[in-house]
Amino acid sequence: MKHIGIVVKRNRREALALARRLVTWLRRRRRTVLLEAEAARALRLPGGVSKRAMMARADLVVVLGGDGTLLSVARHSGARRVPVLGVNLGGLGFLTDVRPDEVFAALERVLAGHYRLERRCMLDASVVRGGKVVRRFQALNDVVINKGALARILDLETSVDGVALCTYKADGLIVATPTGSTAYSLSAGGAIVEPSLGVMMVSPICPHTLTQRPIVLPERSRVAIAVRSPDEDVVLTIDGQEGMKLVSEDVVSVRAAKNRVRLVRSPTHSFFELLRTKLRWGVR
């Protein structure tokens, strides 16, 4: 690993300070450092690059921030299988499970070739309007259709692999990966899913009937959601970070992406430990 990308949560002073130390540490080991452009400006260092350019060149990307920062990196991963090491300088830290005091020891192991990778499923989402695809997105956590602030209950006609499932009458609908099962989907009553499983979850948000509950589907499924609510304010959100407004008769098509995100995981932290420590799983 010769080219190391660094993405920083720029509004955290400790993240910027750690990034400066990390740049010096890597250069002493004769590694080429690729800093995200805005982080380079914040640190007053030359040679910043875009996330897309970084993912095209880097052999490893280090994320100094929270889960949201890592999500933004994952959506730029494309077809290259670049390992991503997340260092938790945010809040919950489900994806960024390496602590700041562990980062240099963790990097020593990674640069020596001693590390564990988890391959996480992503979602491809396409918005079809008038028979044409108008936008495409990728998500690591979830694809969400939500009503706006003043909208009424939505009618979301949903099919799986071309077969009608139901018309959800709800505030919205979440299609989530196993990684996203501990995010918005969990708040909507969805199950917690171990991240290596090949499934996706469809969870209604505040459904207007007790018979419409979350459902788990095979990863190979294609979910199509047609908006049947004229004159309502409807929004599509990707990983809670980007998206667009929808109009009546728009169709959102969701399926598993061909590429997967490769996360470098700490050898001392497991998924079930994260449940116990982060969500206080089983605590009375």
Number of C-alpha atoms within 10 A of each C-alpha: 12 15 16 22 25 26 28 26 21 18 11 13 11 15 22 21 12 16 24 16 11 18 19 13 13 17 12 10 10 11 16 16 21 25 27 20 19 16 21 22 13 12 15 11 13 10 12 19 18 15 22 14 14 27 26 16 16 23 17 23 27 25 25 30 26 23 22 18 22 27 21 17 21 24 19 19 22 17 12 16 18 23 23 27 27 29 26 24 25 16 12 15 20 20 22 29 24 23 15 17 10 12 20 14 9 22 17 12 13 17 15 10 10 11 15 14 15 15 15 20 27 27 26 18 24 19 22 19 16 9 9 11 14 11 13 14 16 24 29 26 27 28 29 25 27 23 23 14 8 9 14 16 18 25 20 25 19 22 17 17 12 11 10 12 14 14 17 24 20 20 21 23 27 24 27 31 30 27 22 26 25 21 19 21 27 15 12 18 15 23 17 16 19 14 18 12 14 16 19 30 23 22 28 26 26 17 19 14 10 7 8 17 16 19 13 17 15 12 19 13 15 18 23 25 24 20 22 17 20 12 10 18 18 25 16 20 19 21 21 16 11 11 17 13 14 21 18 17 17 21 24 24 21 25 21 23 17 11 18 21 25 20 22 25 22 19 12 8 11 12 13 11 13 17 15 13 12 13 13 11 12 8 7 4
